Amino acid sequence: MKKIFPIAFVAALVLTGCSTGQNPNDQPTESTLSAPSLTIPEATDSTSTTSTVESSSTASALGPVQTESVRGNLIKQVGDLAGISNENGEPILEFTINRMTIDPKCTGRWKEKAENGHLVLLEVSAKTYKSVDDVNSNGWDLNPYGFKIIKKDGTTSNAPAGSNASFSCFNENKYLPTMGDAEKASGYVVLDVEDPSGTLVYEEGYTGVGWEWEYPAK
């Protein structure tokens, strides 16, 4: 089995850039905090990639040590780049949560109310490389069912973050698609949560790599 590592991204790699290209009718309207969208630099081969292995104990020469939570996940903010690389340091995938909205205005034709109490809209941009099948041979996506929700008091929610409401809040063409090798995409991921504030935790399948974000974003 190939070893997978989180990637360290430093401030020098974060660029301002593209908008999410949303239809005005689909703009979220409530409790929205945004960060500049990320333009991911093109990498023509493994030697041109500037990513390094992410570690809570080793500082990159280009930036500070990554912050790790007590749960062992890397702590991210809206606008931070997250990703994983193989054992040779070659990137496999990169993604950024560019904006987070609590209880957005749903515009989907078949929209349903949140089953757990609240919806959290994540506006995401992502890029995969030629080795994304090391993670999943069926392609990569940021699935709501892959998220774990931790309440402010530290209690882990028993309710799954994916629901009919998650997938019906917007029309299908607004959601982040499943991605194969060497693709770029942007779109929505909607989570169904019990509380309007807490921590979102996402672990990348069997890799053991995990990240977490506070919501609502500060």
Helices and strands as residue ranges (DSSP letters): E 4-8, G 11-13, G 24-26, E 32-34, G 46-48, E 52-53, E 74-76, E 81-86, E 91-102, E 118-128, G 132-134, G 144-146, E 147-151, H 164-168, G 172-174, E 184-193, E 198-203, G 205-207, E 210-215
